[in-house]
Amino acid sequence: MGKRVFSSLKTTAQIWWEVTAAGLWVTLFNRLGRRAQERMERKVKVHWDIVYANHEGVQLKMDLFVPIATPPSGDFTATIALHGGAWCTGSKRDMTWAGYLLAQRGMVVACVGYRLAPQFRYPSQLSDCQAASRWLQENASKWNVNPERITAFGISSGGHLALLLGLRGDGESDSSPIKKVVAIFPPTDLTAPYYRESAKKPLPFMPNYLLNFLGDTYEENPDLWRDASPIYHVRADAPPCFIIQGRKDLLVPADQAIRFAEAMRRAGGKVTLVLIDGLGHGYSLRPNIMRQFHNALEEAVKFLMTP
């Protein structure tokens, strides 16, 4: 009994470190972004808090990052940037760093806020992302966006939503307006045994994120869990995906990305998977690991920008 309790507490401590590291990673990137903001403002115009939809009495807002330079090919590629936070926490402002990073490279970036669990459960978050996608298409000409070159970029639960957005479309048509997806540390199969078990028996002192997000356990509503899992929506004509995943991730085990990539390839879809040894769910104190991550992020940016 004592060993089981010790093991459970040890796992909890490790996961708390993962959560803290992920938060440090976002904080670091945003701090670097603020330090470079004055320089970036000569290249990027930010339109804060644009209302893109109203759902259930909630005003949904995005921050739009627009390059000041004239688009080289007539219209900009755009990306919808989605924050993490286990569907329950976080803010569009967590993606400010991505807004500046991608916009200064020549993309229009919509950092999208969406409704959070447990007040709003799935599929509310996906519906909000789909509404943001429709807004971007409808307003493409105003911002010199090519409506045929809209992409998605997300981290952790935001990566999960980015994959669903690419695989499921905008909610109003069979085809997806999303042409490419970059997902960093994304959960792809919520029906995995360890996730099903964690919803029934969460670790000590840990919020029950999955139950907050979905509302039912897997046993109560297996169809809901499958519907919320990107791996069940892979198809041959899915938008190409680029996934970055740490092999030491405790929050999102590496097999989530590996099995998703295998499923995409079996279905005839295109996917690039970058696995980084020693990396957990976010920031690492080891420079060589972070260098690998930054290199992978650079490749992901090139992937989004390539027609």
Rosetta blueprint (number, residue, H / E / L):
1 M L
2 G H
3 K H
4 R H
5 V H
6 F H
7 S H
8 S H
9 L H
10 K H
11 T H
12 T H
13 A H
14 Q H
15 I H
16 W H
17 W H
18 E H
19 V H
20 T H
21 A H
22 A H
23 G H
24 L H
25 W H
26 V H
27 T H
28 L H
29 F H
30 N H
31 R H
32 L H
33 G H
34 R H
35 R H
36 A L
37 Q H
38 E H
39 R H
40 M H
41 E L
42 R L
43 K L
44 V E
45 K E
46 V E
47 H E
48 W E
49 D E
50 I E
51 V E
52 Y E
53 A E
54 N E
55 H E
56 E L
57 G L
58 V E
59 Q E
60 L E
61 K E
62 M E
63 D E
64 L E
65 F E
66 V E
67 P E
68 I L
69 A L
70 T L
71 P L
72 P L
73 S L
74 G L
75 D L
76 F E
77 T E
78 A E
79 T E
80 I E
81 A E
82 L E
83 H L
84 G L
85 G L
86 A L
87 W L
88 C L
89 T L
90 G L
91 S L
92 K H
93 R H
94 D H
95 M H
96 T H
97 W H
98 A H
99 G H
100 Y H
101 L H
102 L H
103 A H
104 Q L
105 R L
106 G L
107 M E
108 V E
109 V E
110 A E
111 C E
112 V E
113 G L
114 Y L
115 R L
116 L L
117 A L
118 P L
119 Q L
120 F L
121 R L
122 Y L
123 P L
124 S H
125 Q H
126 L H
127 S H
128 D H
129 C H
130 Q H
131 A H
132 A H
133 S H
134 R H
135 W H
136 L H
137 Q H
138 E H
139 N L
140 A L
141 S H
142 K H
143 W H
144 N L
145 V E
146 N E
147 P E
148 E E
149 R E
150 I E
151 T E
152 A E
153 F E
154 G E
155 I E
156 S L
157 S H
158 G H
159 G H
160 H H
161 L H
162 A H
163 L H
164 L H
165 L H
166 G H
167 L H
168 R H
169 G L
170 D L
171 G L
172 E L
173 S L
174 D L
175 S L
176 S L
177 P L
178 I E
179 K E
180 K E
181 V E
182 V E
183 A E
184 I E
185 F L
186 P L
187 P L
188 T L
189 D L
190 L L
191 T L
192 A L
193 P H
194 Y H
195 Y H
196 R H
197 E H
198 S H
199 A H
200 K H
201 K L
202 P L
203 L L
204 P L
205 F L
206 M L
207 P L
208 N L
209 Y H
210 L H
211 L H
212 N H
213 F H
214 L H
215 G L
216 D L
217 T L
218 Y L
219 E L
220 E L
221 N L
222 P H
223 D H
224 L H
225 W H
226 R H
227 D H
228 A L
229 S L
230 P H
231 I H
232 Y H
233 H H
234 V L
235 R L
236 A L
237 D L
238 A L
239 P L
240 P L
241 C E
242 F E
243 I E
244 I E
245 Q E
246 G E
247 R L
248 K L
249 D L
250 L L
251 L L
252 V L
253 P L
254 A H
255 D H
256 Q H
257 A H
258 I H
259 R H
260 F H
261 A H
262 E H
263 A H
264 M H
265 R H
266 R H
267 A H
268 G L
269 G L
270 K L
271 V E
272 T E
273 L E
274 V E
275 L E
276 I E
277 D L
278 G L
279 L L
280 G L
281 H L
282 G L
283 Y L
284 S L
285 L L
286 R L
287 P H
288 N H
289 I H
290 M H
291 R H
292 Q H
293 F H
294 H H
295 N H
296 A H
297 L H
298 E H
299 E H
300 A H
301 V H
302 K H
303 F H
304 L H
305 M H
306 T L
307 P L
